[in-house]
Amino acid sequence: KLERRSGWRTMNHMNTIYIGKGEQDVFLRNEKLNRHGLIAGATGTGKSTTLKVIAEQASEQGIPVFLPDVKGDMYTFLEAGSMNEKLEERLQRLGLEEFSFRDYPVECWDVFGTEGNPVRTTISDMGPILLSNLLELNEVQSGILNIAFSVADEKGYLLLDLKDLKAMLHYIGENAKELKFRYGNISPASVGAIQRALLVLENQGAGEFFGEPAVNMEDFFRVDGNGRGYINILDARVLYQKPKLYATFMLWLLSELYERLPEVGDVKKPKFMFFFDEAHLLFSTGSKPLTEKLEQVLRLIRSKGVSIFFVTQSPADIPDTILGQLGNKIQHSLRAFTPKDRKIIKETASNFRENPRFDTAEMLTNMGSGEALVSVLDEEGKPTITEHTLIAPPHSKFGTVERERILATVQSSPLYGKYKDPVDRESAYEVLMEKLIANKYLEQLEEERKREVKEKREAEREAARIEREKRRNRSFVEKELERMKNSAVGTVGRGVGRQILRGILGSILGK
C-alpha cells in the first residue's frame, strides 16, 4: 500500500528513511541501517534536526528509538510542529506538497529519576571493566576490583548497589591474608583508593543508577497502538555534566543490548535504533579497553538488528577503527579557523565518495544550516556518490516543551509504577553485615567469657591473699602469745626465785 502521509514516499522508497534532497532525493535504506552511521557538524549546523528526522521516520515504521537529550530540546517529539515562513520555503525547495505535522509516542528516562523513569542497573551487570573505567582505576586497582567480583561470585554474594561493592571491598581487605594464596596480594592502600573513588562517585549522584529494579531492555522496544515505535528519551542534561558517567552509561546500554538480544542476522529493517549524542565524550574519557569493547560491540551488534548512529561535532572525534564501521555518513558544515581545522576538513573530505559536480572540502565549509553532505550505502552495500543535501524538516515542533508536559508524560506511562520506587533486597551488604554482627556477637561473648575467667582468677587470687594474710596474722598472734606467756612465766619464776633466795639468806643470817 502506498504511504502518502509525508507526501514524498513512492513505491520504490517504502522501506527507506527520507533524509532530504540533493540532485535527487536522498534516502537511508532500512536494510543497511545496521551498518551504523555518523551525523557530524559544527554547533548550529543542524545535527539535531537531522537526528529528529531520522528518529521520526524510524518510529513511523515501527522501529523503537533511544536517544540522549543533552540540551533539553528532544522532548519536542511530544508535540506537533507548526508552519512558519522559513519552514514553508524549505518545503517548497524540497517539493514536499503534502507535509503534515504530528507528535510521536515518547518514553522519558532519567538516570537520576527526576525527569523520567529511573534507569537502574546492578553492579554485577555493569561489570568490573566498565566500573574500572568509571572509577578511573589503575591496573593494580582494577585487578583488586576483579578479585572482589570473583570472590562475590564464588560465595554467592549479590552485588546490586554501591553499598554491596563497598562491603565486598571491606571483606577482601579484612581477609587479605587468606585470599592472598589464591588471588595474590591485596594491598590495603589499593582497596582504600577504590573506596575513595566510590565515595566520589556516590557524591556525584551515581548511587541512584545502581540498584533495583534494574531496567528491562524489552521496555525500550515498545510500540504504540498505531504500530509506531516509542522514542525513548534519556534526559542527559545533568548526566552530560559528568562526562565519565555519561560515556560509561551509554556504553553499558549498548553492551546490554548486545548481550540480551537474540541473533537475527540481516533484517529488512532494524529492531532498534540507538543515537549516541556527544559521542566524543566516550573517546576523550574512555580507556583503551573501553574503546576495544565498543569496537567489538559495533561489529557484532549489527547481527542483533541494532542500528547505531554517532552524533558529534567532527569525524576526528571518532577513532578510525570505529569510523570505518560507519557506513551511512551525514556531514554538516565544519569550521576552518585553525590549521588543525583545515587538516580535519581535508581528511573528512577524503572519507566521502567524490562528486564531480563540486569540491568536497570546499563544500564542507560553505554549507548553510540544515544542509549536509550525505553518502549512504546502496543496495549492494557500497557508499553512494556524495550528495549536497537540503535536510527535510521534522514533523514535530522545534524549541522546547513545558516541564509540566514532560512530567505528565512520565506519570501517565505504564512503566512509571514499575520503576518509580527502588527495591533493596538481601545482597552482599546484608549478608556480610549479618556475618559481621554475628562475629561481633561471638567476639563479645568471648570477651565476656575471658572477663569472667579473669574476674574469677582475680577473686581466687584475692581470696588466697586474704587467707595468706589471715594465716600470717594467726601465726603472728600465736607467736606473740607464746612470747608473752614465756615472758610471764620467766618473770614469775624469777620473782619466786628471789623470794626463796631471800628466805634462805634470811634464815642463815638470823642464826
C-alpha positions as CSV (number, residue, x, y, z in Angstrom):
1,K,0.0,0.0,0.0
2,L,1.3,3.4,-0.9
3,E,2.1,5.6,2.1
4,R,1.3,9.2,1.5
5,R,1.2,10.8,4.9
6,S,4.5,12.6,4.4
7,G,4.0,13.5,0.8
8,W,7.3,12.1,-0.5
9,R,7.2,8.3,-0.4
10,T,7.0,6.3,-3.6
11,M,6.6,2.6,-4.2
12,N,10.3,2.4,-4.6
13,H,11.1,4.0,-1.3
14,M,8.7,2.3,1.1
15,N,11.5,0.8,3.2
16,T,13.6,3.9,3.5
17,I,14.1,6.9,5.6
18,Y,14.0,10.2,3.7
19,I,16.9,12.5,4.5
20,G,16.3,15.3,2.1
21,K,17.0,16.4,-1.5
22,G,20.2,17.0,-3.4
23,E,20.4,16.5,-7.2
24,Q,17.9,13.8,-6.3
25,D,16.0,12.5,-3.3
26,V,18.3,11.1,-0.6
27,F,17.3,8.1,1.4
28,L,18.7,5.7,4.1
29,R,17.9,2.1,3.2
30,N,16.3,0.3,6.1
31,E,18.2,-2.9,5.4
32,K,21.5,-1.1,5.5
33,L,20.9,0.8,8.8
34,N,22.6,-1.9,10.8
35,R,25.8,-0.8,9.2
36,H,25.5,2.1,11.5
37,G,26.0,5.8,10.8
38,L,27.5,9.2,11.6
39,I,25.9,12.6,12.0
40,A,28.6,15.3,12.3
41,G,29.0,19.0,12.1
42,A,29.8,22.2,14.0
43,T,27.5,23.6,16.6
44,G,24.4,25.2,15.0
45,T,24.7,23.4,11.6
46,G,21.6,21.2,12.0
47,K,22.7,17.9,13.6
48,S,19.7,17.8,16.0
49,T,17.3,18.4,13.2
50,T,18.8,15.5,11.2
51,L,18.6,13.3,14.2
52,K,14.9,14.1,14.7
53,V,14.1,13.5,11.0
54,I,15.6,10.0,11.1
55,A,14.1,9.2,14.6
56,E,10.6,10.2,13.5
57,Q,10.6,8.1,10.4
58,A,12.0,5.2,12.2
59,S,9.2,5.5,14.7
60,E,6.6,5.6,12.0
61,Q,7.9,2.4,10.6
62,G,7.6,0.6,14.0
63,I,11.3,0.9,14.9
64,P,11.8,1.9,18.6
65,V,14.5,4.6,19.1
66,F,16.8,5.5,22.0
67,L,18.5,8.9,22.2
68,P,20.0,11.1,24.9
69,D,18.9,14.7,25.3
70,V,21.8,16.8,26.4
71,K,20.2,20.2,25.8
72,G,16.5,19.6,26.6
73,D,15.3,20.1,23.1
74,M,14.3,16.5,22.2
75,Y,11.1,16.4,24.2
76,T,9.6,18.3,21.3
77,F,8.7,14.9,19.8
78,L,5.7,15.2,22.2
79,E,4.1,18.0,20.3
80,A,3.3,18.6,16.6
81,G,5.1,21.3,14.8
82,S,3.6,24.3,13.2
83,M,4.2,26.2,9.9
84,N,6.3,29.3,9.6
85,E,7.8,31.2,6.7
86,K,11.2,29.5,6.8
87,L,9.7,26.1,7.0
88,E,7.3,26.8,4.2
89,E,10.2,27.9,2.0
90,R,12.2,24.7,2.8
91,L,9.2,22.5,2.0
92,Q,8.9,24.2,-1.4
93,R,12.5,23.7,-2.2
94,L,12.1,20.0,-1.2
95,G,8.9,19.6,-3.2
96,L,7.0,18.3,-0.3
97,E,3.4,19.3,-1.0
98,E,1.6,17.1,1.4
99,F,3.7,17.6,4.5
100,S,1.8,17.3,7.8
101,F,2.7,17.9,11.4
102,R,2.3,15.3,14.2
103,D,3.5,14.2,17.6
104,Y,5.2,10.9,18.5
105,P,5.0,8.3,21.3
106,V,7.6,9.2,23.8
107,E,9.0,7.4,26.9
108,C,11.1,9.5,29.3
109,W,14.1,8.2,31.2
110,D,16.5,9.7,33.7
111,V,19.4,8.1,35.5
112,F,18.7,10.3,38.5
113,G,15.0,9.7,38.4
114,T,13.8,13.3,38.4
115,E,12.8,13.9,34.8
116,G,11.8,10.4,33.7
117,N,11.6,6.8,34.7
118,P,14.7,5.8,36.7
119,V,17.3,3.9,34.7
120,R,19.0,1.5,37.1
121,T,21.4,-1.4,36.7
122,T,23.2,-3.6,39.2
123,I,26.9,-3.5,40.0
124,S,27.1,-7.1,38.7
125,D,25.6,-6.1,35.3
126,M,27.9,-3.2,35.0
127,G,30.9,-5.4,35.5
128,P,34.5,-4.7,36.6
129,I,35.7,-3.4,33.2
130,L,33.2,-0.6,32.9
131,L,33.4,0.2,36.6
132,S,37.2,0.4,36.5
133,N,36.9,3.0,33.7
134,L,34.2,4.9,35.6
135,L,36.3,5.0,38.7
136,E,39.5,5.8,36.8
137,L,41.4,2.9,38.4
138,N,44.9,1.9,37.6
139,E,45.9,-1.6,36.6
140,V,46.6,-2.8,40.2
141,Q,43.3,-1.3,41.5
142,S,41.4,-2.8,38.5
143,G,42.8,-6.2,39.5
144,I,41.6,-5.9,43.0
145,L,38.1,-4.9,41.8
146,N,38.1,-8.1,39.7
147,I,39.0,-10.0,42.8
148,A,36.0,-8.5,44.6
149,F,33.7,-9.7,41.8
150,S,35.3,-13.1,41.7
151,V,35.0,-13.7,45.5
152,A,31.4,-12.4,45.4
153,D,30.6,-14.9,42.6
154,E,32.4,-17.7,44.4
155,K,30.5,-17.1,47.7
156,G,27.1,-16.3,46.0
157,Y,27.0,-12.7,47.2
158,L,24.8,-10.5,45.1
159,L,26.4,-7.2,44.1
160,L,23.5,-4.9,43.4
161,D,24.3,-1.4,44.6
162,L,27.3,0.7,45.8
163,K,27.0,-0.4,49.4
164,D,27.3,-4.0,48.3
165,L,30.5,-3.3,46.5
166,K,31.9,-1.3,49.4
167,A,31.0,-4.1,51.8
168,M,32.7,-6.6,49.5
169,L,35.9,-4.5,49.3
170,H,35.9,-4.3,53.1
171,Y,35.6,-8.1,53.2
172,I,38.5,-8.8,50.9
173,G,40.6,-6.2,52.8
174,E,39.9,-7.9,56.1
175,N,40.6,-11.3,54.7
176,A,43.6,-10.4,52.5
177,K,45.9,-12.9,54.1
178,E,43.6,-15.8,53.4
179,L,42.8,-14.7,49.9
180,K,46.5,-14.0,49.0
181,F,47.3,-17.6,48.2
182,R,44.5,-17.8,45.6
183,Y,44.4,-14.2,44.2
184,G,47.7,-12.6,45.0
185,N,48.5,-9.6,47.2
186,I,45.6,-7.4,48.1
187,S,47.1,-4.1,49.1
188,P,45.2,-2.1,51.8
189,A,46.3,1.1,50.0
190,S,44.7,0.0,46.7
191,V,41.5,-1.1,48.5
192,G,41.4,2.3,50.2
193,A,41.9,4.0,46.8
194,I,38.9,2.2,45.3
195,Q,36.7,3.0,48.3
196,R,37.6,6.7,48.0
197,A,36.8,6.6,44.3
198,L,33.4,5.0,45.1
199,L,32.7,7.8,47.6
200,V,33.4,10.5,44.9
201,L,31.1,8.6,42.5
202,E,28.4,8.4,45.2
203,N,28.7,12.1,45.9
204,Q,28.1,12.8,42.2
205,G,24.7,11.1,42.5
206,A,25.7,7.8,40.7
207,G,24.3,5.9,43.6
208,E,20.8,6.4,42.1
209,F,22.0,4.5,39.0
210,F,23.0,1.3,40.8
211,G,20.3,-0.8,42.3
212,E,16.9,-2.5,41.6
213,P,14.5,-2.7,39.9
214,A,17.1,-2.8,37.0
215,V,15.8,-1.6,33.7
216,N,14.4,-4.3,31.4
217,M,15.7,-3.9,27.9
218,E,12.4,-5.0,26.5
219,D,10.8,-1.8,27.8
220,F,12.9,0.1,25.2
221,F,11.2,-1.9,22.4
222,R,7.6,-0.8,22.9
223,V,5.3,0.3,20.1
224,D,2.0,2.2,20.5
225,G,-1.5,1.2,19.3
226,N,-0.8,2.6,15.8
227,G,2.3,0.4,15.4
228,R,4.7,3.4,15.9
229,G,7.9,2.7,17.8
230,Y,8.4,4.6,21.0
231,I,11.1,7.3,21.0
232,N,12.9,6.7,24.3
233,I,14.5,10.0,25.5
234,L,17.2,9.9,28.2
235,D,17.3,13.2,30.0
236,A,21.0,13.8,30.0
237,R,21.2,17.5,30.9
238,V,22.7,16.6,34.3
239,L,24.3,13.4,33.3
240,Y,26.2,15.2,30.5
241,Q,27.9,17.4,33.1
242,K,29.5,14.1,34.4
243,P,31.3,13.0,31.2
244,K,32.8,9.8,32.6
245,L,29.4,8.6,34.0
246,Y,27.7,9.6,30.7
247,A,30.1,7.7,28.5
248,T,30.1,4.7,30.7
249,F,26.3,4.6,30.9
250,M,25.9,4.8,27.2
251,L,28.5,2.0,26.6
252,W,26.8,-0.1,29.3
253,L,23.5,0.3,27.5
254,L,25.0,-0.8,24.2
255,S,26.6,-3.8,25.9
256,E,23.4,-4.8,27.5
257,L,21.6,-4.6,24.2
258,Y,24.2,-6.8,22.6
259,E,24.2,-9.3,25.5
260,R,20.4,-9.7,25.7
261,L,19.2,-9.5,22.1
262,P,19.0,-12.7,20.0
263,E,20.8,-13.1,16.8
264,V,18.6,-12.2,13.8
265,G,21.2,-11.7,11.0
266,D,20.5,-9.2,8.3
267,V,16.9,-7.9,8.5
268,K,14.7,-5.7,6.3
269,K,14.7,-3.0,9.0
270,P,16.5,-2.7,12.3
271,K,14.7,-3.8,15.5
272,F,16.1,-0.8,17.3
273,M,17.9,2.5,16.6
274,F,20.4,4.0,19.1
275,F,21.7,7.5,18.8
276,F,24.9,8.3,20.7
277,D,24.9,12.1,21.0
278,E,28.1,14.0,22.1
279,A,30.0,10.8,21.2
280,H,33.3,12.4,21.6
281,L,32.9,12.1,25.4
282,L,33.3,8.3,25.1
283,F,36.6,8.5,23.4
284,S,38.1,11.5,25.2
285,T,37.5,10.0,28.6
286,G,37.5,6.3,27.8
287,S,40.3,3.9,28.3
288,K,41.8,1.6,25.6
289,P,39.9,-1.5,26.9
290,L,36.7,0.5,26.8
291,T,37.3,1.6,23.1
292,E,38.2,-2.0,22.2
293,K,35.0,-3.2,23.8
294,L,33.0,-0.6,21.8
295,E,34.7,-1.8,18.6
296,Q,33.7,-5.3,19.3
297,V,30.1,-4.4,20.2
298,L,29.8,-2.4,16.9
299,R,31.0,-5.3,14.8
300,L,28.7,-7.8,16.4
301,I,25.5,-5.9,17.4
302,R,24.6,-5.5,13.7
303,S,23.6,-9.1,13.7
304,K,21.2,-8.3,16.6
305,G,19.3,-5.9,14.4
306,V,20.5,-2.7,16.1
307,S,21.5,0.4,14.2
308,I,23.8,2.9,16.0
309,F,24.4,6.5,14.9
310,F,27.1,8.6,16.5
311,V,26.4,12.3,16.7
312,T,29.4,14.6,17.2
313,Q,31.0,17.8,16.1
314,S,33.8,16.4,14.0
315,P,34.6,13.0,12.5
316,A,38.0,13.4,14.0
317,D,36.3,12.8,17.4
318,I,35.8,9.2,16.4
319,P,38.8,6.7,16.2
320,D,39.5,5.4,12.7
321,T,38.8,1.8,13.8
322,I,35.2,2.8,14.6
323,L,34.7,5.4,11.9
324,G,35.5,2.7,9.4
325,Q,32.5,0.8,10.6
326,L,30.0,3.6,10.0
327,G,28.6,3.1,6.5
328,N,26.0,5.9,6.4
329,K,27.5,9.4,6.8
330,I,25.7,12.7,7.1
331,Q,28.2,15.6,7.4
332,H,27.1,19.1,8.2
333,S,29.3,22.1,7.8
334,L,32.7,22.4,9.6
335,R,34.6,25.5,10.7
336,A,38.1,26.2,9.4
337,F,39.6,28.6,12.0
338,T,42.9,26.9,12.5
339,P,45.4,24.8,10.5
340,K,44.3,21.9,12.6
341,D,40.7,22.5,11.5
342,R,41.7,22.7,7.8
343,K,43.6,19.4,8.2
344,I,40.4,17.8,9.6
345,I,38.4,19.1,6.8
346,K,40.8,17.6,4.2
347,E,40.7,14.3,6.0
348,T,36.9,14.4,6.3
349,A,36.6,15.1,2.5
350,S,38.8,12.1,1.7
351,N,36.3,9.8,3.5
352,F,33.5,10.7,1.1
353,R,33.0,9.3,-2.4
354,E,33.8,12.1,-4.7
355,N,31.1,14.0,-6.6
356,P,32.5,15.6,-9.8
357,R,30.0,18.5,-9.5
358,F,31.7,20.1,-6.5
359,D,34.8,20.2,-4.4
360,T,34.0,18.2,-1.2
361,A,36.5,20.0,1.0
362,E,35.3,23.4,-0.1
363,M,31.7,22.5,0.3
364,L,32.3,21.4,3.8
365,T,33.0,25.0,4.9
366,N,30.3,26.7,2.8
367,M,27.1,24.9,3.6
368,G,24.3,26.7,5.5
369,S,22.4,25.4,8.5
370,G,20.2,22.4,7.5
371,E,22.5,21.4,4.7
372,A,24.8,18.4,4.7
373,L,27.0,16.1,2.6
374,V,25.4,12.7,2.6
375,S,26.8,9.4,1.5
376,V,24.8,6.3,2.3
377,L,25.0,2.6,1.5
378,D,23.3,1.4,-1.7
379,E,21.6,-1.9,-2.3
380,E,24.9,-3.6,-2.7
381,G,26.4,-2.1,0.4
382,K,28.6,0.4,-1.4
383,P,28.8,4.1,-0.5
384,T,26.8,6.3,-2.8
385,I,28.3,9.3,-4.5
386,T,28.2,12.2,-2.1
387,E,25.1,14.4,-2.3
388,H,24.9,18.1,-1.2
389,T,21.6,17.7,0.6
390,L,19.0,20.0,1.9
391,I,17.8,18.2,5.0
392,A,14.0,17.7,5.4
393,P,12.2,19.3,8.4
394,P,10.8,17.2,11.3
395,H,7.1,16.8,11.8
396,S,7.3,17.6,15.5
397,K,7.9,21.0,16.9
398,F,11.1,22.9,17.3
399,G,12.1,24.5,20.5
400,T,11.2,23.2,24.0
401,V,8.3,21.7,25.9
402,E,7.0,22.7,29.2
403,R,8.2,20.7,32.2
404,E,4.7,20.0,33.3
405,R,4.0,18.3,29.9
406,I,7.1,16.1,30.4
407,L,6.2,15.1,33.9
408,A,2.6,14.3,32.9
409,T,4.1,12.0,30.2
410,V,6.3,10.3,32.8
411,Q,3.5,9.8,35.3
412,S,1.0,8.5,32.8
413,S,3.4,5.9,31.5
414,P,2.6,2.3,32.3
415,L,6.2,1.9,33.3
416,Y,6.0,4.6,36.0
417,G,4.9,2.3,38.8
418,K,7.3,-0.4,37.7
419,Y,10.5,1.7,38.2
420,K,9.4,4.6,40.5
421,D,10.4,3.1,43.8
422,P,13.8,1.4,44.5
423,V,13.9,-2.1,45.9
424,D,16.6,-3.2,48.3
425,R,16.6,-6.9,48.7
426,E,19.2,-9.0,50.5
427,S,22.5,-8.9,48.9
428,A,26.2,-8.8,49.7
429,Y,25.9,-5.9,52.1
430,E,23.1,-7.5,54.2
431,V,24.8,-10.9,54.2
432,L,28.2,-9.5,55.2
433,M,26.7,-7.2,57.8
434,E,24.9,-10.2,59.3
435,K,28.2,-12.1,59.5
436,L,29.9,-9.0,60.9
437,I,27.2,-8.7,63.5
438,A,27.4,-12.4,64.3
439,N,31.1,-12.3,64.5
440,K,31.0,-9.2,66.8
441,Y,28.4,-11.0,69.0
442,L,30.7,-14.0,69.2
443,E,33.6,-11.7,69.9
444,Q,31.6,-10.1,72.7
445,L,30.7,-13.5,74.1
446,E,34.3,-14.5,74.0
447,E,35.3,-11.2,75.6
448,E,32.7,-11.7,78.4
449,R,33.9,-15.3,78.9
450,K,37.5,-14.0,79.2
451,R,36.4,-11.3,81.5
452,E,34.5,-13.7,83.7
453,V,37.6,-16.0,83.8
454,K,39.8,-13.1,84.6
455,E,37.4,-11.9,87.4
456,K,37.2,-15.4,88.8
457,R,41.0,-15.7,88.8
458,E,41.4,-12.3,90.4
459,A,38.8,-13.3,93.0
460,E,40.6,-16.5,93.7
461,R,43.9,-14.7,94.0
462,E,42.3,-12.2,96.3
463,A,40.8,-14.9,98.5
464,A,44.2,-16.7,98.6
465,R,45.9,-13.4,99.5
466,I,43.4,-12.9,102.3
467,E,43.8,-16.4,103.5
468,R,47.6,-16.0,103.5
469,E,47.2,-12.7,105.4
470,K,45.0,-14.4,107.9
471,R,47.5,-17.2,108.3
472,R,50.3,-14.7,108.7
473,N,48.2,-12.8,111.3
474,R,47.3,-16.0,113.2
475,S,51.0,-17.0,113.2
476,F,52.0,-13.6,114.5
477,V,49.4,-13.6,117.3
478,E,50.3,-17.1,118.3
479,K,54.0,-16.2,118.4
480,E,53.2,-13.1,120.5
481,L,51.1,-15.0,122.9
482,E,53.8,-17.6,123.2
483,R,56.4,-15.0,123.8
484,M,54.1,-13.2,126.3
485,K,53.5,-16.5,128.0
486,N,57.1,-17.3,128.1
487,S,57.9,-13.8,129.3
488,A,55.3,-14.0,132.0
489,V,56.4,-17.4,133.2
490,G,60.0,-16.2,133.3
491,T,59.0,-13.1,135.3
492,V,57.0,-15.1,137.8
493,G,59.8,-17.7,138.0
494,R,62.4,-15.0,138.7
495,G,60.2,-13.4,141.4
496,V,59.6,-16.7,143.2
497,G,63.3,-17.5,143.0
498,R,64.2,-14.2,144.6
499,Q,61.7,-14.8,147.4
500,I,63.1,-18.2,148.0
501,L,66.6,-16.9,147.9
502,R,65.7,-14.1,150.4
503,G,64.1,-16.6,152.7
504,I,67.1,-18.9,152.7
505,L,69.5,-16.0,153.3
506,G,67.3,-14.6,156.0
507,S,67.4,-17.9,157.9
508,I,71.2,-18.1,157.6
509,L,71.8,-14.6,158.7
510,G,69.3,-14.8,161.6
511,K,71.3,-17.5,163.1
